[in-house]
Amino acid sequence: MGGGLLLSLLFLLLPLPAVAWNAAGHRLVAGIAWEFLDAQARSEANRLLREHPDHERWLKKAEHGHTERLVFIEASTWPDEIRHDKRFYSAGVDESRPLLPGFPDMERHRDWHYVNRPINGVATGYSSSGQMDTQLVALARTLATMSSPSQERVYALPWLIHLVADSHQPLHTSVRLDAEGRWDTLGNGMSVINPFNPRKNRSTLHAFWDDLPGASGLRGERLDTAIRALIAAYPRPAHRASSAQWIAESWHIARESGYPPGQEATPTLTEAFFENSREIANRRVAEAGYRLADLLNRLFKTKIR
C-alpha cells in the first residue's frame, strides 16, 4: 500500500476532535516509540511504570491486548490529566498539596509543556517563558542516572514521554506580536474559523494545531491502524537530533507555516493551509515517536552514577 493511500486511510480514521496532541496525538507518539524500543528499554520502562502511583489507573484505561505496551501508551497523557486532578496544585494559583505516597512532587508544572520564543524577530517587551527546553534535559538525566532516587525516575518517565511529543508541536514553541501590538502566546490569542471541521469550526489557532492528529478517544484497533499508517508514510530519520534541535524545528515551522497568512483578526482557514498543517502535524507526530524511542534506548543503556 503506497504512502499516499495510507495517509488517506489515516485521515479517514482520524476525524478532527476536541483535543489531539493532548490525548490521541500523545498516544500515537508513544505507540510509534514502542515499536522501536529495544528489549532493554521496554523492560526498564515497564519496571518504572509499574512502580508509578497511577499505574492501576492506566491499567483500567488499557484495553485487552499487550498490557505493558498499552500502559506505556496511556502514561503518555498523564502530565495533561493532572491539570484537572485535585491531588495536584498549580503554583501561584492553588495552595500546595501534601506529598502522596510514591510522588516526589505534587505541582502540575503547566510551564513545562512549552517554551515561548518570539517568531517576529522582535523581542522588545517580551521575555521568553516556559521550561520545556530545560526539563527535557533534566528529566533525561534523571532517567539515565541510576543513582537517582527511584521515585524521581518513576516520576520522570511519563513526563519525558509527554514532553518529547509536546516539543514537536510547532505552537508549543512560539509567541508572535500581532498587528495590534499584543503578544499572541502559543497561538492562544488568535481565533480561527475552520470550515473543515463542522463539529468545531471555531477555536484558537493553538487548539486547531492540537486537534490535527486525531480524535481524543483514539484507542484499540483504530489507534494501531493509525500508528501503522504513520510508520509507513514517514520513514525513521537517519540522523539523531538533540531536544534543542527538536524545539528549533518547531519554532521554524511555527514561523513559516504555523499562522494563516494575512492580517484578519479571525481568519477563515483555507484548504491549502489546512492540508499543509495536517501534513506537518502527522510528520511531527511520527518524528516524535522515532526520537522518543531513540532517546529511551540510549538513556536506559547509560550508566551515570
N, C-alpha and C positions, 0 to 999 in steps of 0.2 A: 504494500500500500504506500503510495507516494506521500511526501511530506505535506503537500497542499491538501490532499484528501483527508489526511489525518487531522490537520488543523481545522478543516471544515467540520469534521466529526466532533472535534473538541468544542468548537464554538456552539454547535447544536446542543451538546450535552450540558453546556455551562451557560444558561441564561443569566443575564446580569441581575444581581441580588442586592440586598441592603448592605452587606459587608462582604469583603472577599479577602484582601490581604490580612485582615484581622481574624479570619476563620479559614475559609476554603483555601485561600492563597497560601496560608501558612501550612496547611495540611499537604498541599501539593509540593511545596518546597521540602518538607520533612519526608514525604513519601518518595520523592526522587532521590533525596540523600540516602535513604535506607537502602535503595537498590545498589548503591556504590560504596557502602561501608564495608570494610573488611571484617573478618571474623573477630579480631581482637577489639575493634571499635564497637561492633554490635554488642559484644559481651560486656564491655565496660559501661556502655550507655545503658544497657538493660539493668546492670547491677545498681547503677546510680539512681535510675528512675524507680526501681523497686523500693529504694530507701526514702523516696520523697514522701512527705506527709500527705500529698494529694494523689498518691498512686491509685488508691481504691476508686477515687472519682474517675480517673482516666480509664480504669478497667470497666466501670459501668457504662461509659460512653462508647468504648470499643465494641464493635460488633463481632460476631463469631468469625473466626479465622486465625491468622497468625497474631496471637495476642501481644507478643513483645513488639512486633512491628506496629501494631495499632496503638499501643501505649505511647511509643515514640512519636507517632503522628499526633495523637491527642495532646501530648505535652507541649506541642509547638504553640498552642493558643493560650497557654496558661498566663503569660505576662499580660495579655489583654483582659483575660477573665477576672484577674484580681482587681482591675479598675473598679469593679462593682461588687467586690467581696468585702463584707463588713468586718472581716477579720483583719483587714489591712487598712492603712490610712494614707492620706496624701499630705505630705509635709507642707506646713503653712496654711492648710485648709482644715484638717481634722486634728483632734487630739491624738497623740501617739498611742499605739496599741501595745499591750504586753507581748513579749515573745511567746509563741506557742511551741509545743514540743516539735522538734525537727526543723524549725525555721531559725536561721541566723538573723533574719531581717523581716519586719512587717510593713515596710514602706512600699508604696505602689511604684515609685520611681517612674512617673509619667515622662520625665525628661530623658530617660534612657532610650526612648523609641525613635529619636530624631536628632538631627543636628542642623541648625538653621544657618545657611550661608547665602549672602546676597548674590543674586544672579544678574543684577543690572550693572555690576561694576561700580556701584555706588554704595559705600558703607557708612557714610557720614550719618550720625544719629542713630545708628543701629549697632548693637553688639551681638555677635553670634551666640546662640544658646543651644542647649541640648547636649547630652553626653553620650550619644550613640558611638561616636568615634573612640572615645576613651574607654567606654565599657566593653566594647568588642575586644579590645586588647586585654583589659583587666580580667574579664571572665575567661578568656582563653588561657591566660597564665594560671588562673586558679585551677582550671581543669587539668592543666599539664603538670602542676606541682603536686606530686604525690603526698608531700608532707602537709599540704593544706588540710585544715580540719574537714572531716568527712561531710558535715552539714553544709559547709561552704561549697564544696564540689558538687554535691547533690543539688543545691540551690542554683548553682551557676549553669548547669546543663540546659534546663528549659529556657532560661534567659538567652543563652548563646544561640540555641536553635532558632529562637524567635527573632533575635536582632540581626542575624545573618540575612533573614528574609526581609526585615524592615530596611536594611541598608541598600537593598536592590529596588526599593520603591522610590522612583525619582522625587516625588513630592514629600519624602521624609528628609530631604536634604536642602530644601530651597526656601528662600524668602525674597520677595520682589517688591519693589517700590512701584505702586500703581500710579495711574495718570493723575490722581488727586493727591499724591504725596503721602499715601498711607502704606504701611508695611503689610503686605499680604503674606502671612506666615504659613508656610506649607500648603498654600492654595486654599486655606480655610476662609480667607476673606473674600473670595470670588464665588459667586453663584453662577451656575451654568444651566442651560436647558439642553437636555439630551433627548432628542426625538427618537433615538434608537433603543430606548428603554421605556416602554409605555407604563410599566409599573412604578417607575421612579424617574420621571422625566425632568425633575429639577433637584439639584443638590449643590453642594460646594464642589469646587474643582478637585479638592483633595479626596472627597468621598467618591467622585467619579473614578479617579485612579484606583482607589481602594477596591472598587466594585468590579474591576475589569477581569480578574482571573476566573471567577465563577461563583456559584451560589453558596451562601454561608453554611448551609447544611450538607454540603457535599461529603459523602462518605460511601463506604461499601464499593460495589462494583463500578458505579459511576466515577468515583474517585480513582479507582485503579485504572479505568479506561482512559481518564484524563492524564494520569501520570504516564502511561504508555505512549499516549499521543505526543506529549511534550518531549519525552526522551527521543522518540523517533524524529520529531521535527527539528530539534535543536541538539546537535552533537555536543559531546563533552568538550569543554575548552582544552586546548593543547597546552596552554601556558598558565602557570599559577599566578594569582594576583593577591595582593595584600588587602586587608579590610579597608585601609586608607584608599586604595585604588577602587574598591567597590563603591565607596562613597563618592569619590571623584567622578566615576562613571555616571552615577545617578544625578549628581549635580549638573554635569554637562547635558544629560538628557533633559532634565528639568529646564535648563536654559534654552536649549534648542527646540525641544518638542513638547515640553510639559504644559505649556499655556496656549490656549487658542489664539490665533492671530487677531489683530485689531484692537480697538480701544473701547469696545462696548462694555458697559458696566455688568450686564448679564448676557453674555454671548450665547447664541444657539450653535451647538457643535455641528460642524459639517461632517459629511460621510468620510471625507478624506482624513480629517483629524481623528475621528472615532476609530477608523480602521488602523491608522498608524499607531495610535495609542494602544489598541488591543494587541497588535503585533509586538510592540515594545514590552507590554506587561507580560505576555506569555514567554518571551525570550528572557526577561529578567527573572521570572519565577524559575525557569529551567536552570539558568546560570547560578542562582542562589542555591538550588538543590545540589548541583555538582560541587559547588565550592564548600557548602556545609559538609558534605561527605569528605572532601579532601582535607578540610580543617580538622575534623574529628579523627580521621585516620592518622594524621600527624600528631595531634595532641595526645592521643592515647598510646602513642609509641614513645613520646618524650618522657624522660625521667628526671625532672627537675626536683632537687631535694631542698 
